[in-house]
Amino acid sequence: MIDLYTWSTPNGRKVSIMLEECGLPYAAHAVDINKDEQFKPDFLKISPNNRIPAIVDSDTGIAIFESGAILMYLAEKTGKFWSKEPKAHWHTMQWLMWQMGGAGPMLGQVHHFVKFNAGKAPYAEERFLKEAKRLYGVLDKQLAQTPFVAGEYSIADMAIWPWISRYEWQGIDLAQYPNVKRWYVEIAKRPAVQSGYDVPVKQPGIPLPA
């Protein structure tokens, strides 16, 4: 059994989607970041950086925080969604790191400055919107060459997709990125993605472009 400590954010959804895709039994524990529950002492014992998601694997006694590390752990545990063939393995890894170091942090800044604090910092709005569009362009170019980000459906897709699912928050028109749109809609149809999207709180539905 995996205990998943999470909230309804892109980083949280990466892991719930992976758990659903792998078919692993898990129990989801809501950590409401709107109420600062991520700062509670019991959670800090698992996630010392005060961030969701985190897991505890009762099979091994291993506790892990940081969403990318959790995805890699679950992929190694199950042997799924991360090829062991060296070229494919590292190709997937680089796109996972692209999300962790680029798309996630930058799109998160768009959420902060553009959606929640519009008009307070015009320079930041312009800077991060420009970077968001650049990142969407990078992803669109990659997906013009391959059906999924690293070739086959993998932890790289599971890491990136939840951030793209907030394209409306980012002021992005997916019609301008047709390959991203095709990929996004295809993944949104996966039953495991639909189930994982609703963890730990049921959502109105996955946003879908016209």
Secondary structure as GFF3:
##gff-version 3
##sequence-region A 1 210
A	DSSP	beta_strand	2	6	.	.	.	ID=ss1
A	DSSP	alpha_helix	10	22	.	.	.	ID=ss2
A	DSSP	beta_strand	26	30	.	.	.	ID=ss3
A	DSSP	three_ten_helix	33	35	.	.	.	ID=ss4
A	DSSP	three_ten_helix	37	39	.	.	.	ID=ss5
A	DSSP	alpha_helix	41	44	.	.	.	ID=ss6
A	DSSP	beta_strand	54	57	.	.	.	ID=ss7
A	DSSP	beta_strand	62	65	.	.	.	ID=ss8
A	DSSP	alpha_helix	67	78	.	.	.	ID=ss9
A	DSSP	alpha_helix	86	98	.	.	.	ID=ss10
A	DSSP	pi_helix	99	103	.	.	.	ID=ss11
A	DSSP	alpha_helix	104	110	.	.	.	ID=ss12
A	DSSP	pi_helix	111	116	.	.	.	ID=ss13
A	DSSP	alpha_helix	122	143	.	.	.	ID=ss14
A	DSSP	alpha_helix	155	164	.	.	.	ID=ss15
A	DSSP	three_ten_helix	174	176	.	.	.	ID=ss16
A	DSSP	alpha_helix	178	188	.	.	.	ID=ss17
A	DSSP	alpha_helix	191	197	.	.	.	ID=ss18
###
